[in-house]
Amino acid sequence: MIDNPLARSAVITCILNGSAGSNRAQQAREQIADLFARHGGQARVLLARNGSEIPDLARQAMAEGSQPVVAGGGDGTLSAVASALVGSKHALGILPLGTLNHFAKDLKIPLELEAAVANLFTGRFARIDVGEVNGRIFLNNSSLGLYPAIVREREERQRRGAGKWIAFALAVVTILWRYAPVQVWLRVDSRPESGAPTPFVFVGNNPYEIEGARMGGRNRLDGGRLWICRAPHAGLGTLMRFAVTALLGRVPHGGFEAVEGQECEVRAKRGHLRVSADGEVISLETPLRYRIRPGALGVIVPVDVPSAPRTGS
């Protein structure tokens, strides 16, 4: 087992998304610095002015020798910091400050801030997989079709003044009312290509559990497999369940087809498709090329994680 990499740096850089709520971010900044000091450490807490600035701050932290580089925020912030660390020897430290914190939950990171900071000092270094679509990495999942459309509609309603959850509910109703399936062709690894209209394609970084106590979560993030789902025969009930669970960062129970593989190519008639990657919607040129990158990201996880990701430098 590798020693905790936190011991390698005198000052640790923590990156927060200041645009996600300036007052809250400033309070978290002060609290994090205090909690580090209690453990005998020193935190340099940076507030990004916007999401696009986060990877640059992470690369700057790497260049200055911060080990690990700590991300404080929701899954989008964690993903933005991780995008700069992938393929390097720098570990990602996680302070779950978001609403849902799915990535932290899947790694068994404590959700309470004081315990999460303590984990940075007492945890261990491990390597996990990341997913990638057309060169863009994702920690949780990526999708096209229904989910990106709902996110865009929700964001537009929020810009008009609607609250987050009211905007979400209105977006679900609006998109389901007018939504048409997208025609795509999928090739997973070397299997024959298959095509059909589907309301969505969901690609997970490792398989999600669809039943039992861990439904909607992942038992491991080092299995080296993508989890590809679609629902060519989905009815309105399945679409409604998918819309709600997807906005909560999870997957619906039943009503879809799922396969596993290391690579997946998605072709479409359109030259570009709206795609979500860890909740952020972007436009990507087709074909979409997904792949799993085994062990590409170092993270600090609790020492007692039962199904622990592999260790190594």
C-alpha positions in Angstrom: 0.0 0.0 0.0 1.3 3.5 -0.9 1.6 6.0 1.9 -1.1 8.7 2.0 0.2 11.2 -0.6 -1.0 14.1 1.5 2.3 13.8 3.5 4.2 14.7 0.3 3.2 18.4 0.2 3.5 21.2 2.8 0.6 23.1 1.3 -2.4 21.4 -0.3 -4.5 23.2 -2.9 -8.3 22.9 -2.6 -10.4 24.1 -5.5 -14.0 25.2 -5.0 -16.5 26.5 -7.5 -17.1 30.0 -6.3 -19.8 30.7 -9.0 -22.0 28.0 -7.4 -22.8 30.3 -4.5 -20.3 33.0 -3.4 -21.4 33.2 0.2 -21.5 29.5 0.7 -18.2 29.0 -1.0 -16.5 31.7 1.1 -17.8 30.0 4.3 -16.6 26.6 3.1 -13.2 28.2 2.3 -12.7 29.3 5.9 -14.0 26.1 7.3 -11.7 24.0 5.2 -8.7 26.0 6.2 -9.6 25.6 9.8 -10.1 21.8 9.5 -6.8 21.3 7.8 -5.0 23.2 10.5 -6.6 20.9 13.1 -4.9 18.0 11.4 -1.6 19.8 11.2 -2.0 20.6 7.5 -2.2 23.8 5.5 -4.8 24.4 2.8 -4.6 26.8 0.0 -8.2 27.2 -1.0 -9.0 28.7 -4.4 -12.4 29.8 -5.6 -13.0 29.4 -9.3 -14.9 32.3 -10.9 -16.6 29.8 -13.2 -16.6 26.2 -14.1 -14.3 26.6 -17.1 -11.6 28.0 -14.9 -11.4 24.9 -12.6 -9.2 22.6 -14.8 -6.7 25.4 -15.2 -6.5 25.9 -11.5 -6.0 22.2 -11.1 -3.2 22.1 -13.6 -1.6 25.1 -11.8 -1.8 23.2 -8.5 -0.1 20.2 -10.1 2.7 22.3 -11.4 3.2 23.8 -7.9 3.5 20.3 -6.5 0.2 19.9 -4.6 -0.3 16.3 -3.8 -3.2 15.6 -3.7 -5.2 18.2 -5.5 -8.5 18.6 -3.6 -11.9 19.3 -5.2 -14.7 20.7 -3.0 -18.2 20.7 -4.5 -20.6 18.6 -6.4 -19.9 16.0 -9.1 -19.5 18.6 -11.8 -16.7 20.3 -9.8 -15.0 17.0 -9.0 -15.1 16.0 -12.7 -13.6 19.3 -13.8 -10.7 18.9 -11.4 -10.3 15.2 -12.3 -10.1 16.1 -16.0 -6.7 17.8 -15.3 -5.4 14.9 -13.1 -6.3 12.0 -15.4 -3.2 10.0 -16.4 -0.9 11.7 -13.9 0.5 10.6 -10.5 -1.5 13.3 -8.7 -4.3 12.1 -6.6 -7.8 13.6 -6.4 -8.9 14.5 -2.9 -12.7 14.8 -2.5 -14.7 17.1 -0.3 -18.4 16.5 -1.2 -20.1 19.8 -1.0 -22.8 19.2 -3.6 -26.5 18.3 -3.4 -26.3 14.6 -4.5 -22.6 13.7 -4.3 -22.9 10.4 -6.1 -19.2 10.0 -6.9 -18.3 10.4 -3.2 -21.0 8.0 -2.2 -19.8 5.3 -4.6 -16.2 5.7 -3.2 -17.6 5.6 0.4 -16.2 9.1 1.0 -17.7 10.6 4.2 -20.3 13.2 3.3 -19.8 15.4 6.4 -17.1 18.0 5.7 -15.1 17.4 8.9 -14.9 13.6 8.3 -14.1 14.2 4.6 -11.2 16.4 5.5 -10.0 13.8 8.0 -10.1 11.1 5.3 -7.6 13.2 3.3 -5.1 12.6 6.2 -6.1 9.0 7.1 -7.2 7.5 3.8 -5.2 5.6 1.2 -4.2 6.1 -2.4 -6.1 4.1 -5.0 -6.6 4.1 -8.7 -10.0 4.0 -10.4 -11.4 4.1 -14.0 -12.8 7.0 -15.8 -15.0 7.1 -18.9 -14.2 9.2 -21.9 -16.3 10.5 -24.8 -14.5 12.2 -27.7 -11.7 13.0 -25.4 -13.8 14.4 -22.6 -13.7 12.4 -19.4 -16.5 11.6 -17.0 -16.5 10.1 -13.5 -20.1 9.0 -13.3 -21.9 8.8 -16.6 -22.7 10.4 -20.0 -25.9 10.3 -21.9 -27.6 11.6 -25.0 -31.2 12.1 -25.9 -33.8 12.7 -23.2 -31.5 13.8 -20.3 -29.5 16.6 -22.0 -32.8 18.0 -23.4 -34.3 18.2 -20.0 -31.2 19.8 -18.5 -31.2 22.5 -21.2 -34.9 23.2 -20.7 -34.4 23.3 -16.9 -31.5 25.7 -17.2 -33.5 28.0 -19.5 -36.4 28.1 -17.0 -34.0 28.9 -14.2 -32.6 31.8 -16.2 -36.2 33.1 -16.4 -36.4 33.0 -12.6 -37.9 29.6 -11.7 -36.5 27.8 -8.7 -34.3 24.7 -9.3 -36.9 22.0 -8.6 -39.9 23.9 -10.1 -37.8 24.4 -13.2 -36.9 20.7 -13.2 -40.5 19.6 -13.0 -41.6 21.9 -15.8 -38.7 20.8 -17.9 -39.6 17.1 -17.5 -43.3 17.7 -18.5 -42.3 20.0 -21.5 -39.7 17.6 -22.9 -41.7 14.4 -22.5 -44.7 16.1 -24.2 -42.8 16.9 -27.3 -39.8 14.6 -27.3 -39.0 12.3 -30.2 -36.6 9.4 -30.1 -33.1 9.8 -31.7 -32.0 7.4 -34.3 -28.6 6.0 -33.4 -26.4 3.0 -34.3 -24.2 1.5 -31.6 -21.1 -0.7 -31.9 -19.8 -2.1 -28.6 -16.3 -3.5 -28.8 -16.2 -5.8 -31.9 -19.8 -6.8 -31.8 -22.1 -6.2 -34.8 -23.5 -2.7 -35.1 -27.2 -2.3 -34.0 -29.5 0.6 -34.7 -32.9 1.7 -33.5 -34.7 4.8 -32.4 -34.3 5.3 -28.7 -35.2 8.1 -26.3 -31.8 7.9 -24.7 -28.4 6.3 -24.6 -26.8 6.1 -21.1 -23.1 5.2 -20.7 -21.9 4.6 -17.2 -18.3 4.5 -15.9 -18.6 0.8 -14.7 -22.0 -0.9 -14.2 -24.7 0.5 -12.0 -26.8 -1.6 -9.6 -30.4 -1.9 -10.7 -31.9 -3.7 -7.7 -31.2 -4.3 -4.0 -29.9 -2.0 -1.4 -27.3 -0.4 -3.7 -29.8 0.3 -6.6 -28.6 3.2 -8.6 -25.0 3.1 -7.2 -21.9 1.3 -8.3 -20.1 -1.3 -6.2 -16.8 -0.7 -7.9 -15.1 1.8 -10.1 -12.2 -0.3 -11.2 -13.9 -3.0 -13.2 -12.6 -1.7 -16.6 -16.1 -1.7 -18.2 -18.5 0.8 -19.7 -22.2 0.1 -19.0 -24.3 1.1 -22.0 -28.1 1.4 -21.8 -30.8 2.3 -24.2 -34.6 1.8 -24.3 -35.9 1.4 -27.9 -39.3 0.2 -26.8 -39.8 2.4 -23.7 -43.2 3.7 -22.9 -44.2 6.9 -21.2 -43.9 5.3 -17.7 -40.3 4.3 -18.3 -39.4 7.6 -19.8 -40.9 9.4 -16.8 -38.9 7.2 -14.4 -35.7 7.7 -16.4 -36.2 11.5 -16.5 -36.6 11.8 -12.7 -33.8 9.3 -11.8 -31.4 10.7 -14.4 -31.8 14.2 -13.0 -31.0 12.8 -9.6 -27.9 11.2 -11.1 -29.1 7.6 -11.2 -30.7 5.1 -13.6 -34.3 3.7 -13.7 -35.2 0.2 -12.7 -36.1 -2.0 -15.7 -37.5 -1.1 -19.1 -34.1 -0.8 -20.9 -31.4 -2.9 -22.6 -27.9 -2.9 -21.1 -24.6 -4.2 -22.3 -21.0 -3.9 -21.1 -17.8 -3.2 -23.0 -14.6 -1.3 -23.1 -15.5 0.8 -26.1 -18.7 2.1 -27.8 -19.2 4.0 -31.0 -22.5 5.9 -31.4 -23.4 6.9 -34.9 -26.3 9.2 -35.9 -27.6 11.0 -38.9 -26.9 14.4 -37.2 -23.4 15.8 -37.4 -23.5 16.9 -33.8 -25.4 15.7 -30.7 -26.1 17.2 -27.3 -24.3 15.0 -24.8 -24.2 15.2 -21.0 -21.0 14.3 -19.1 -21.4 14.3 -15.4 -24.4 16.6 -15.7 -22.8 19.2 -18.0 -24.4 19.4 -21.5 -22.1 19.9 -24.4 -22.4 19.5 -28.2 -20.1 16.9 -29.7 -19.4 15.9 -33.3 -20.6 12.4 -34.3 -19.7 9.6 -34.2 -19.4 9.6 -30.4 -16.5 7.5 -29.4 -16.7 6.2 -25.8 -14.0 4.3 -24.0 -13.1 3.2 -20.5 -9.7 4.3 -19.2 -8.7 1.7 -16.5 -6.9 3.0 -13.5 -6.5 6.5 -15.0 -7.3 8.5 -11.9 -5.7 8.4 -8.5 -8.0 9.1 -5.6 -7.8 9.1 -1.8 -10.4 6.7 -0.3 -11.1 5.5 3.2 -8.8 2.7 4.3 -11.8 0.4 5.2 -13.6 0.6 1.9 -14.8 -3.1 1.6 -14.6 -3.5 -2.2 -11.5 -1.3 -2.4 -10.2 -0.1 -5.8 -6.7 -1.3 -6.7 -3.8 0.5 -5.2 -0.7 1.5 -7.1 1.2 4.6 -8.3 
